[in-house]
Amino acid sequence: MISEELILYRNFKAQRLLDDLITLFDEEGSMALAYDAAGRLVTLSMEMGFNGNLWHMFLTYLLANNENAYSRACEIRGHAEGTINEIALHDMGIFYQMFYYDLENIDNKYKIECFAPLKSFRMEDEGKMFNRRIRDRITELSASLSVSGSPADMKMHIEAFYKDYGVGLFGLHKAFRIHESLTENSFTIEPIKRVAHISLEDLVGYELQKKKLTDNTEAFLKGLPANNCLLYGDSGTGKSSSIKGIMNRYYENGLRIIELYKHQFRFLNDIMAGLKERNYRFIIYMDDLSFEDRETEYKYLKAIIEGGLEKKPENVLIYATSNRRHLIHEGFKDKLDRGENDDIHESDTVEEKLSLYHRFGMTIYYGKPTPKEYRHIVTELAGRHSLDIPEEKLLLQANQWEIEHGGLSGRTASQFIDHIISRDSTE
């Protein structure tokens, strides 16, 4: 089988489909296998949002998604020098041959009619897996590879793709979460395939807060000194939306977001060890961060941010949101319960709990809007949705809504506008 001659490009995520299709082209398969492989090829392509020649798109997807010594080197440098370059050229020769396979030959070989339409496949859905721009770039790469005049020409195109977009998991997705193993103390980083398309402009107001966050992020992306950030303040004021807006604005600049929950902090060292060699800038995002006084996970975070022996990778920052300024809860009762001899160094204990807040180099406060600011948010959102309601009536309803639904906040204003849109669409 021709795919067995590959050296670097092995262990594809869709290896079985590749093997089955090669069998249908070069060896003795069966009609049942042909129909099954065609169905799997269409399903995969619809998930990705691929159009055109699905065989070429499939091969391009394999190249774009396979992390190996060569593709990882090209991700960093754009061109790999030395012997690995010669080995990669050998593998490109294999792919060069496979690009010349014609799907219609499978139909002819097995007397069926299902592969020929897949040479010019069309669908309207964008797919579930990729950012649209990456999907389009893979489509462009497929078109370039399919008309390459030689394996060397093909290698040049794929090197440029790796340099511009990266490879594999981090190259093709923008946001990730940690998945813990149920049977052992281990984890995997998995992509979030459908992310919220929120922009910073969607958040009305908070211009100073957004500027502080974007300035820090842009410095980070340029390799300049940047700080870990804590966004704290009242609920519903746009802290999490700001992080999502940062993710969407700077994704094409190499920014990736990894969402982490506090019960996963024990994995922080291992996560960072796996990120430091990648050619991206990572923000580890902790939403609604807070600890009760008996929880000790904050000590993992303190050591990572500042104070551990191992230096934090320069391509990783931590952004957290919280409704609390002091992240570790300490009630008034805690102080009353302390006897004179209960904790001789009481001030040291308090300082240890407050020190986590101080280890964030930048803290940004998001306060609830004033009544005037709330009305501005409502009218601005109404204008963006072209709501044809007299302003006086709109604001009267908005004031009634906030009284009944959690008070003044940007979230309340957004929920009110959603309610108006839904109500008017059903009348």
Sine and cosine of phi, psi and omega as CSV:
sin_phi,cos_phi,sin_psi,cos_psi,sin_omega,cos_omega
0.00,0.00,0.75,-0.67,-0.13,-0.99
-0.88,0.48,-0.56,0.83,-0.02,-1.00
-0.92,0.38,-0.35,0.94,0.03,-1.00
-0.96,0.29,-0.20,0.98,0.02,-1.00
-1.00,0.09,-0.10,1.00,0.04,-1.00
-0.94,0.35,0.57,-0.82,-0.03,-1.00
-0.95,-0.31,-0.82,0.57,-0.02,-1.00
-1.00,0.07,-0.66,0.75,-0.08,-1.00
-1.00,0.05,1.00,-0.03,-0.01,-1.00
-0.66,-0.75,0.16,-0.99,0.09,-1.00
0.82,0.58,0.76,0.65,0.05,-1.00
-0.93,0.38,0.47,-0.88,0.05,-1.00
-0.91,0.41,-0.44,0.90,0.05,-1.00
-0.94,-0.35,0.65,0.76,-0.08,-1.00
-0.87,0.50,-0.68,0.74,-0.05,-1.00
-0.89,0.45,-0.65,0.76,0.02,-1.00
-0.91,0.42,-0.66,0.76,0.06,-1.00
-0.87,0.49,-0.73,0.69,-0.01,-1.00
-0.88,0.48,-0.66,0.75,-0.01,-1.00
-0.92,0.40,-0.65,0.76,0.01,-1.00
-0.93,0.38,-0.65,0.76,0.06,-1.00
-0.89,0.46,-0.63,0.77,0.06,-1.00
-0.86,0.51,-0.69,0.72,0.00,-1.00
-0.91,0.41,-0.57,0.82,0.04,-1.00
-0.95,0.30,-0.76,0.64,-0.27,-0.96
-0.95,-0.30,-0.37,0.93,-0.11,-0.99
-0.83,-0.56,-0.28,-0.96,-0.03,-1.00
-0.98,-0.18,0.99,-0.16,0.10,-1.00
-1.00,-0.07,-0.58,-0.81,0.01,-1.00
-0.52,-0.86,0.27,-0.96,0.04,-1.00
-0.89,0.46,-0.63,0.77,0.00,-1.00
-0.89,0.45,-0.67,0.74,0.03,-1.00
-0.90,0.43,-0.61,0.79,-0.01,-1.00
-0.89,0.46,-0.73,0.68,0.01,-1.00
-0.90,0.44,-0.66,0.75,-0.01,-1.00
-0.90,0.43,-0.70,0.72,-0.01,-1.00
-0.91,0.41,-0.62,0.79,0.04,-1.00
-0.88,0.47,-0.67,0.74,0.02,-1.00
-0.90,0.44,-0.67,0.75,0.01,-1.00
-0.93,0.36,-0.58,0.82,0.03,-1.00
-0.91,0.41,-0.66,0.75,0.04,-1.00
-0.91,0.40,-0.69,0.73,0.00,-1.00
-0.87,0.49,-0.74,0.68,0.03,-1.00
-0.87,0.50,-0.69,0.72,-0.03,-1.00
-0.91,0.41,-0.60,0.80,0.03,-1.00
-0.93,0.36,-0.58,0.81,0.07,-1.00
-0.90,0.45,-0.60,0.80,-0.03,-1.00
-1.00,0.10,-0.30,0.95,-0.08,-1.00
0.98,0.19,0.48,0.88,-0.06,-1.00
-0.99,0.13,0.57,-0.82,0.12,-0.99
-0.78,-0.62,0.18,-0.98,0.07,-1.00
1.00,-0.02,-0.53,-0.85,0.01,-1.00
-0.97,0.23,0.95,-0.30,-0.13,-0.99
-0.94,0.35,-0.43,0.90,0.08,-1.00
-0.92,0.39,-0.72,0.70,0.04,-1.00
-0.91,0.42,-0.66,0.75,0.03,-1.00
-0.90,0.44,-0.62,0.78,0.00,-1.00
-0.91,0.42,-0.72,0.69,0.03,-1.00
-0.89,0.46,-0.64,0.77,0.02,-1.00
-0.90,0.43,-0.66,0.75,0.06,-1.00
-0.87,0.50,-0.66,0.75,0.03,-1.00
-0.88,0.48,-0.69,0.72,0.00,-1.00
-0.91,0.41,-0.66,0.75,-0.06,-1.00
-0.95,0.30,-0.39,0.92,-0.17,-0.99
-0.95,-0.30,-0.03,1.00,-0.10,-1.00
-1.00,-0.09,0.91,-0.41,0.04,-1.00
-1.00,0.04,0.89,-0.45,0.05,-1.00
-0.59,-0.81,0.02,-1.00,-0.09,-1.00
-0.85,0.52,-0.60,0.80,-0.03,-1.00
-0.97,0.26,-0.75,0.66,-0.05,-1.00
-0.91,0.41,-0.59,0.81,0.04,-1.00
-0.92,0.39,-0.62,0.79,0.03,-1.00
-0.91,0.41,-0.65,0.76,0.01,-1.00
-0.92,0.38,-0.53,0.85,0.04,-1.00
-0.85,0.52,-0.58,0.81,-0.05,-1.00
-1.00,0.02,-0.71,0.71,-0.16,-0.99
-0.95,-0.32,-0.30,0.95,-0.02,-1.00
1.00,0.02,-0.50,0.87,0.04,-1.00
-0.52,-0.86,0.78,-0.63,-0.02,-1.00
-1.00,-0.07,0.80,-0.60,0.02,-1.00
-1.00,-0.04,0.29,-0.96,0.11,-0.99
1.00,-0.01,-0.24,-0.97,-0.11,-0.99
-0.88,0.48,-0.55,0.83,-0.02,-1.00
-0.87,0.50,-0.48,0.88,0.04,-1.00
-0.90,0.43,-0.62,0.78,0.02,-1.00
-0.94,0.35,-0.63,0.78,0.03,-1.00
-0.91,0.41,-0.65,0.76,0.03,-1.00
-0.89,0.46,-0.61,0.79,0.02,-1.00
-0.90,0.44,-0.60,0.80,0.09,-1.00
-0.86,0.51,-0.73,0.68,-0.01,-1.00
-0.91,0.40,-0.58,0.81,0.06,-1.00
-0.90,0.44,-0.53,0.85,0.07,-1.00
-0.89,0.46,-0.60,0.80,0.05,-1.00
-0.92,0.40,-0.72,0.69,0.02,-1.00
-0.91,0.42,-0.58,0.82,0.04,-1.00
-0.85,0.53,-0.68,0.74,0.05,-1.00
-0.92,0.40,-0.67,0.74,-0.06,-1.00
-0.92,0.39,-0.52,0.85,0.04,-1.00
-0.89,0.45,-0.37,0.93,0.01,-1.00
-1.00,0.07,-0.08,1.00,0.09,-1.00
-0.92,0.39,0.61,-0.80,-0.06,-1.00
-0.92,-0.39,0.87,-0.50,-0.02,-1.00
-0.83,0.56,-0.54,0.84,-0.05,-1.00
-0.90,0.43,-0.40,0.92,0.02,-1.00
-0.91,0.41,-0.49,0.87,0.05,-1.00
-0.92,0.39,-0.67,0.74,0.06,-1.00
-0.85,0.53,-0.72,0.70,-0.02,-1.00
-0.91,0.42,-0.63,0.77,-0.06,-1.00
-0.92,0.39,-0.63,0.78,-0.10,-0.99
-0.95,-0.33,0.17,0.98,0.06,-1.00
0.83,0.55,0.75,0.66,0.02,-1.00
-0.78,-0.62,0.09,-1.00,0.01,-1.00
-0.68,-0.73,0.96,0.27,0.02,-1.00
-0.66,-0.75,-0.36,0.93,-0.05,-1.00
-1.00,-0.01,-0.49,0.87,-0.03,-1.00
-0.83,0.56,-0.68,0.73,0.02,-1.00
-0.90,0.44,-0.32,0.95,-0.05,-1.00
-0.99,0.17,-0.03,1.00,0.09,-1.00
-0.98,0.18,-0.31,0.95,0.03,-1.00
-0.60,-0.80,0.84,0.54,-0.09,-1.00
-0.96,0.29,0.63,-0.78,0.04,-1.00
-0.71,-0.71,0.66,-0.75,0.09,-1.00
-0.50,-0.87,0.44,-0.90,-0.04,-1.00
-1.00,-0.05,-0.51,0.86,-0.04,-1.00
-0.90,0.43,0.61,-0.79,-0.02,-1.00
-0.98,0.22,-0.24,0.97,-0.06,-1.00
1.00,-0.01,0.21,-0.98,-0.12,-0.99
-0.95,-0.31,-0.23,0.97,-0.25,-0.97
-1.00,-0.04,-0.65,0.76,-0.23,-0.97
-0.88,-0.48,0.40,-0.92,0.30,-0.95
-0.86,0.51,0.62,-0.78,-0.08,-1.00
-0.84,0.54,-0.64,0.77,-0.03,-1.00
-0.91,0.41,-0.63,0.78,0.05,-1.00
-0.91,0.41,-0.67,0.74,0.04,-1.00
-0.85,0.53,-0.70,0.71,0.01,-1.00
-0.92,0.40,-0.60,0.80,0.00,-1.00
-0.93,0.38,-0.61,0.79,0.07,-1.00
-0.90,0.43,-0.62,0.79,0.05,-1.00
-0.89,0.46,-0.69,0.73,0.04,-1.00
-0.90,0.44,-0.66,0.75,0.02,-1.00
-0.89,0.46,-0.66,0.75,0.02,-1.00
-0.87,0.49,-0.67,0.74,0.02,-1.00
-0.89,0.45,-0.64,0.77,0.01,-1.00
-0.93,0.37,-0.68,0.73,-0.02,-1.00
-0.92,0.40,-0.58,0.81,-0.07,-1.00
-0.94,0.35,-0.32,0.95,0.02,-1.00
-0.92,-0.40,0.20,0.98,0.03,-1.00
-0.88,0.48,0.65,-0.76,-0.05,-1.00
-1.00,0.08,-0.16,0.99,-0.04,-1.00
-0.27,-0.96,0.28,-0.96,0.10,-0.99
-0.85,0.52,-0.58,0.81,0.01,-1.00
-0.91,0.43,-0.64,0.77,0.05,-1.00
-0.90,0.44,-0.67,0.74,0.03,-1.00
-0.89,0.46,-0.67,0.75,0.00,-1.00
-0.90,0.44,-0.60,0.80,0.02,-1.00
-0.88,0.47,-0.68,0.74,0.00,-1.00
-0.91,0.41,-0.67,0.74,-0.06,-1.00
-0.95,0.31,-0.54,0.84,0.07,-1.00
-0.89,0.46,-0.68,0.73,0.01,-1.00
-0.89,0.45,-0.63,0.78,0.02,-1.00
-0.89,0.45,-0.73,0.68,0.00,-1.00
-0.87,0.50,-0.66,0.75,-0.02,-1.00
-0.92,0.39,-0.64,0.77,-0.06,-1.00
-0.98,0.19,-0.61,0.79,-0.17,-0.99
-0.85,-0.52,-0.18,0.98,-0.06,-1.00
0.99,0.13,-0.18,-0.98,-0.09,-1.00
-0.64,-0.77,0.52,-0.85,0.15,-0.99
0.94,0.33,-0.56,-0.83,-0.12,-0.99
-0.80,0.60,-0.80,0.59,-0.06,-1.00
-0.97,0.23,-0.41,0.91,0.01,-1.00
-0.96,0.28,-0.50,0.87,-0.16,-0.99
-0.95,-0.33,0.05,1.00,0.00,-1.00
-0.66,-0.75,0.33,-0.94,-0.05,-1.00
-0.94,-0.35,-0.41,0.91,-0.07,-1.00
-0.71,-0.71,0.51,-0.86,-0.13,-0.99
-0.58,-0.81,0.34,-0.94,0.12,-0.99
-0.73,-0.68,0.26,-0.96,0.02,-1.00
-1.00,-0.10,0.81,-0.59,0.07,-1.00
-0.95,-0.32,0.87,-0.50,-0.03,-1.00
-1.00,0.02,0.61,-0.79,0.09,-1.00
-0.95,0.32,0.66,-0.75,-0.01,-1.00
-0.99,0.15,-0.27,0.96,-0.10,-1.00
-0.94,-0.34,-0.28,0.96,-0.02,-1.00
-0.53,-0.85,0.25,-0.97,-0.05,-1.00
-0.99,0.13,0.95,0.32,-0.02,-1.00
-0.57,-0.82,0.12,-0.99,-0.05,-1.00
-0.50,-0.86,0.29,-0.96,0.18,-0.98
-0.75,-0.66,0.46,-0.89,0.09,-1.00
-0.99,-0.10,0.86,-0.52,-0.08,-1.00
-0.87,-0.49,0.58,-0.81,-0.01,-1.00
-0.96,0.29,0.56,-0.83,0.21,-0.98
-1.00,-0.03,0.94,-0.35,-0.22,-0.98
-0.99,0.14,-0.40,0.91,0.04,-1.00
-0.83,-0.56,0.98,-0.18,-0.05,-1.00
-0.98,-0.20,0.40,-0.92,0.00,-1.00
-0.95,0.32,0.80,-0.61,-0.02,-1.00
-1.00,0.01,0.92,0.40,0.00,-1.00
-0.99,-0.16,0.71,-0.70,0.08,-1.00
-0.94,-0.33,0.36,-0.93,0.04,-1.00
-0.88,0.48,-0.49,0.87,0.01,-1.00
-0.93,0.36,-0.37,0.93,0.04,-1.00
-0.92,0.39,-0.43,0.90,-0.01,-1.00
-1.00,0.09,0.94,-0.35,-0.05,-1.00
-0.98,0.18,0.77,-0.64,-0.01,-1.00
0.99,0.11,-0.31,-0.95,0.03,-1.00
0.81,0.59,0.63,0.78,-0.06,-1.00
-0.91,0.42,-0.65,0.76,0.01,-1.00
-0.90,0.43,-0.68,0.73,0.01,-1.00
-0.89,0.46,-0.70,0.71,-0.01,-1.00
-0.91,0.42,-0.59,0.80,0.00,-1.00
-0.92,0.39,-0.68,0.73,0.06,-1.00
-0.85,0.52,-0.67,0.74,-0.03,-1.00
-0.93,0.36,-0.69,0.72,-0.01,-1.00
-0.94,0.35,-0.61,0.79,0.04,-1.00
-0.88,0.48,-0.69,0.72,0.01,-1.00
-0.91,0.42,-0.67,0.75,-0.02,-1.00
-0.92,0.39,-0.66,0.75,0.01,-1.00
-0.91,0.40,-0.60,0.80,0.09,-1.00
-0.89,0.46,-0.68,0.73,0.04,-1.00
-0.86,0.51,-0.70,0.71,-0.02,-1.00
-0.92,0.39,-0.46,0.89,0.02,-1.00
-1.00,0.07,-0.02,1.00,-0.03,-1.00
0.99,0.15,0.24,0.97,0.03,-1.00
-1.00,0.01,0.27,-0.96,0.04,-1.00
-0.84,0.54,0.73,-0.69,0.00,-1.00
-0.58,-0.82,0.36,-0.93,-0.11,-0.99
-0.94,-0.35,0.49,-0.87,0.27,-0.96
-0.90,0.43,0.59,-0.80,-0.12,-0.99
-0.86,-0.52,0.68,-0.74,0.17,-0.98
-0.90,-0.43,0.88,-0.48,0.08,-1.00
-0.98,-0.19,0.92,-0.39,-0.08,-1.00
-0.77,-0.64,0.33,-0.94,0.03,-1.00
0.57,-0.82,-0.31,-0.95,-0.10,-1.00
-0.93,0.36,0.47,-0.88,0.00,-1.00
-0.94,0.35,0.52,-0.86,0.06,-1.00
0.97,0.23,0.29,0.96,-0.08,-1.00
-0.98,-0.19,0.00,1.00,0.12,-0.99
0.96,-0.28,0.27,0.96,-0.01,-1.00
-0.91,0.43,-0.80,0.60,0.00,-1.00
-0.92,0.40,-0.60,0.80,0.03,-1.00
-0.89,0.45,-0.56,0.83,0.04,-1.00
-0.90,0.44,-0.66,0.75,0.02,-1.00
-0.91,0.42,-0.68,0.73,0.03,-1.00
-0.90,0.43,-0.61,0.79,0.05,-1.00
-0.90,0.44,-0.65,0.76,0.07,-1.00
-0.87,0.50,-0.70,0.71,0.00,-1.00
-0.85,0.52,-0.73,0.68,-0.06,-1.00
-0.96,0.29,-0.55,0.84,-0.02,-1.00
-0.95,0.32,-0.63,0.77,-0.18,-0.98
-0.95,-0.32,0.17,0.99,0.04,-1.00
-0.83,0.56,-0.70,0.71,-0.05,-1.00
-0.95,0.30,-0.17,0.99,0.10,-1.00
-1.00,-0.05,0.16,0.99,0.05,-1.00
1.00,-0.09,0.21,0.98,0.01,-1.00
-1.00,0.07,0.71,-0.70,0.08,-1.00
-0.78,-0.63,0.56,-0.83,-0.05,-1.00
-0.90,-0.44,0.75,-0.66,0.07,-1.00
-0.87,-0.50,0.88,-0.47,-0.02,-1.00
-0.99,0.11,0.74,-0.67,-0.07,-1.00
-0.70,-0.72,0.69,-0.72,0.06,-1.00
-0.98,-0.20,0.39,-0.92,-0.16,-0.99
-0.90,0.43,-0.47,0.88,0.04,-1.00
-0.96,0.29,-0.11,0.99,0.04,-1.00
-0.98,-0.21,0.11,0.99,-0.07,-1.00
-0.88,0.47,-0.41,0.91,0.00,-1.00
-0.89,0.45,-0.29,0.96,0.01,-1.00
-1.00,-0.02,-0.02,1.00,-0.16,-0.99
-0.83,0.55,-0.72,0.69,-0.02,-1.00
-0.87,0.50,-0.69,0.72,-0.02,-1.00
-0.93,0.36,-0.61,0.79,0.03,-1.00
-0.88,0.47,-0.75,0.66,-0.04,-1.00
-0.91,0.42,-0.57,0.82,0.04,-1.00
-0.88,0.47,-0.55,0.83,0.01,-1.00
-0.99,0.17,-0.26,0.97,-0.05,-1.00
-0.99,-0.10,-0.41,0.91,-0.20,-0.98
-0.93,0.38,-0.34,0.94,-0.02,-1.00
-0.99,-0.12,0.05,1.00,-0.04,-1.00
-1.00,-0.05,0.46,-0.89,-0.07,-1.00
-1.00,-0.02,0.77,0.64,0.04,-1.00
-0.70,-0.72,0.17,-0.98,0.14,-0.99
-0.93,-0.37,0.81,-0.59,-0.11,-0.99
-0.92,-0.38,0.70,-0.72,0.21,-0.98
-0.93,-0.37,0.86,-0.51,0.14,-0.99
-1.00,0.05,0.89,-0.46,-0.19,-0.98
-0.96,-0.27,0.82,-0.57,0.01,-1.00
-0.86,-0.51,0.94,-0.34,-0.08,-1.00
-1.00,-0.06,0.63,-0.78,0.07,-1.00
0.81,0.59,0.79,0.61,-0.09,-1.00
-0.98,0.18,0.81,-0.58,0.10,-0.99
-0.24,-0.97,0.37,-0.93,-0.03,-1.00
-0.70,-0.71,0.65,-0.76,0.17,-0.99
-0.98,0.18,0.29,-0.96,-0.16,-0.99
-0.91,0.42,-0.36,0.93,-0.01,-1.00
-1.00,-0.05,-0.12,0.99,0.01,-1.00
-0.99,0.10,0.67,-0.74,-0.08,-1.00
-0.90,-0.44,0.08,1.00,-0.03,-1.00
-0.88,0.47,-0.38,0.92,-0.02,-1.00
-0.87,0.49,-0.40,0.92,-0.02,-1.00
-0.93,0.37,-0.53,0.85,0.12,-0.99
-0.87,0.49,-0.70,0.71,-0.06,-1.00
-0.93,0.38,-0.67,0.74,0.02,-1.00
-0.85,0.53,-0.70,0.71,-0.04,-1.00
-0.91,0.41,-0.60,0.80,-0.03,-1.00
-0.95,0.31,-0.72,0.69,-0.08,-1.00
-0.88,0.47,-0.71,0.70,-0.04,-1.00
-0.21,-0.98,0.82,-0.57,0.09,-1.00
0.79,-0.62,-0.33,0.94,0.04,-1.00
-0.98,0.21,0.27,-0.96,0.00,-1.00
-0.94,0.34,-0.60,0.80,-0.04,-1.00
-1.00,0.08,0.75,-0.67,-0.01,-1.00
-0.94,0.33,0.69,-0.73,0.05,-1.00
-0.91,0.42,0.69,-0.73,0.01,-1.00
-0.82,0.58,0.62,-0.78,-0.03,-1.00
-0.95,0.32,-0.22,0.97,0.02,-1.00
-0.98,-0.18,0.33,0.94,-0.01,-1.00
-0.75,-0.66,0.76,-0.66,0.17,-0.99
-0.82,-0.57,0.32,-0.95,0.07,-1.00
-0.90,-0.43,0.83,-0.56,0.11,-0.99
-0.89,-0.45,0.77,-0.63,-0.01,-1.00
-0.75,-0.66,0.49,-0.87,0.12,-0.99
-0.88,-0.48,0.52,-0.86,0.00,-1.00
-0.35,-0.93,0.51,-0.86,0.14,-0.99
-0.99,0.11,-0.13,0.99,0.00,-1.00
-0.93,-0.36,0.62,-0.78,0.15,-0.99
-0.97,0.25,-0.75,0.66,0.07,-1.00
-1.00,-0.05,0.93,-0.37,-0.29,-0.96
-0.95,0.31,-0.35,0.94,-0.05,-1.00
-0.95,-0.30,0.88,-0.48,-0.12,-0.99
-0.93,0.37,0.71,-0.70,0.13,-0.99
-0.64,-0.77,0.96,-0.29,-0.05,-1.00
-0.98,0.19,0.25,-0.97,0.02,-1.00
-0.89,0.45,-0.54,0.84,0.00,-1.00
-0.89,0.46,-0.57,0.82,0.00,-1.00
-0.85,0.52,-0.62,0.79,-0.02,-1.00
-0.96,0.27,-0.61,0.79,0.00,-1.00
-0.92,0.38,-0.55,0.83,-0.06,-1.00
-0.96,0.28,-0.25,0.97,-0.05,-1.00
-0.98,0.20,0.88,-0.47,0.11,-0.99
-0.98,0.21,0.11,-0.99,-0.05,-1.00
-0.87,0.48,-0.57,0.82,-0.04,-1.00
-0.97,-0.23,0.04,1.00,-0.06,-1.00
-0.91,0.41,-0.64,0.77,0.00,-1.00
-0.52,-0.85,0.99,-0.14,-0.08,-1.00
-0.87,0.50,-0.60,0.80,-0.03,-1.00
-0.97,-0.25,0.83,0.55,-0.04,-1.00
-0.84,0.54,-0.65,0.76,-0.02,-1.00
-0.90,0.44,-0.55,0.83,0.05,-1.00
-0.92,0.40,-0.62,0.78,0.01,-1.00
-0.91,0.42,-0.70,0.71,0.03,-1.00
-0.89,0.46,-0.69,0.73,-0.02,-1.00
-0.89,0.45,-0.60,0.80,0.02,-1.00
-0.88,0.47,-0.63,0.78,-0.02,-1.00
-0.95,0.31,-0.57,0.82,-0.01,-1.00
-0.99,0.16,-0.30,0.95,-0.11,-0.99
-0.92,0.39,-0.41,0.91,0.03,-1.00
-0.89,0.46,-0.68,0.73,0.05,-1.00
-0.86,0.51,-0.68,0.73,-0.07,-1.00
-0.95,0.32,-0.30,0.95,-0.02,-1.00
-0.99,0.15,-0.18,0.98,0.19,-0.98
-0.99,0.16,0.89,-0.47,-0.07,-1.00
-0.90,0.43,-0.43,0.90,0.01,-1.00
-0.75,-0.66,0.78,-0.63,0.10,-1.00
-0.86,-0.51,0.73,-0.69,-0.08,-1.00
-0.82,-0.58,0.83,-0.56,-0.08,-1.00
-1.00,-0.08,0.77,-0.64,0.08,-1.00
-0.91,-0.42,0.98,-0.18,0.01,-1.00
-1.00,-0.03,0.37,-0.93,0.03,-1.00
-0.92,0.39,0.53,-0.85,-0.06,-1.00
-0.94,0.34,0.45,-0.89,0.17,-0.99
-0.95,0.31,0.26,-0.97,0.07,-1.00
-0.80,0.60,-0.64,0.77,0.02,-1.00
-0.91,0.42,-0.68,0.73,0.02,-1.00
-0.92,0.40,-0.61,0.79,0.05,-1.00
-0.88,0.48,-0.70,0.71,0.01,-1.00
-0.89,0.45,-0.60,0.80,0.04,-1.00
-0.90,0.44,-0.66,0.75,0.02,-1.00
-0.88,0.47,-0.70,0.72,-0.01,-1.00
-0.88,0.48,-0.76,0.65,-0.04,-1.00
-0.92,0.40,-0.58,0.81,0.03,-1.00
-0.91,0.42,-0.72,0.70,0.02,-1.00
-0.91,0.41,-0.62,0.79,0.04,-1.00
-0.89,0.46,-0.65,0.76,0.03,-1.00
-0.91,0.42,-0.63,0.78,0.01,-1.00
-0.90,0.43,-0.49,0.87,0.01,-1.00
-0.99,-0.16,0.15,0.99,0.06,-1.00
0.81,0.59,0.69,0.73,0.02,-1.00
-0.98,0.22,0.81,-0.59,-0.05,-1.00
-1.00,-0.09,0.96,0.27,0.00,-1.00
-0.74,-0.67,0.75,-0.67,0.06,-1.00
-0.81,0.59,0.67,-0.74,-0.12,-0.99
-0.86,0.51,-0.65,0.76,-0.02,-1.00
-0.88,0.48,-0.69,0.72,0.02,-1.00
-0.92,0.39,-0.66,0.75,0.00,-1.00
-0.86,0.51,-0.74,0.68,-0.06,-1.00
-0.95,0.33,-0.53,0.85,0.07,-1.00
-0.89,0.46,-0.72,0.69,0.02,-1.00
-0.92,0.40,-0.61,0.80,0.00,-1.00
-0.90,0.43,-0.64,0.77,0.02,-1.00
-0.91,0.41,-0.65,0.76,0.04,-1.00
-0.90,0.43,-0.63,0.78,-0.01,-1.00
-0.89,0.45,-0.72,0.70,-0.07,-1.00
-0.92,0.38,-0.51,0.86,0.06,-1.00
-0.90,0.43,-0.62,0.79,-0.08,-1.00
-1.00,-0.01,-0.19,0.98,-0.16,-0.99
-0.72,-0.70,0.72,0.69,0.23,-0.97
0.99,-0.17,0.06,1.00,0.09,-1.00
1.00,0.04,-0.12,-0.99,-0.10,-1.00
-0.96,0.27,0.84,-0.54,0.12,-0.99
-0.17,-0.99,0.34,-0.94,0.08,-1.00
-0.89,0.45,-0.59,0.81,0.01,-1.00
-0.89,0.45,-0.68,0.73,0.03,-1.00
-0.87,0.49,-0.67,0.74,0.03,-1.00
-0.89,0.47,-0.69,0.73,0.01,-1.00
-0.90,0.43,-0.65,0.76,0.03,-1.00
-0.91,0.41,-0.59,0.81,0.05,-1.00
-0.90,0.44,-0.70,0.71,0.01,-1.00
-0.90,0.44,-0.66,0.75,0.06,-1.00
-0.87,0.50,-0.64,0.77,0.03,-1.00
-0.89,0.46,-0.70,0.72,-0.01,-1.00
-0.90,0.45,-0.70,0.72,0.00,-1.00
-0.88,0.47,-0.70,0.71,-0.01,-1.00
-0.91,0.42,-0.68,0.74,-0.01,-1.00
-0.90,0.44,-0.72,0.70,-0.05,-1.00
-0.93,0.37,-0.50,0.87,-0.03,-1.00
-0.97,0.26,-0.32,0.95,-0.01,-1.00
-0.98,-0.18,-0.10,1.00,-0.01,-1.00
-1.00,0.09,0.00,0.00,0.00,0.00
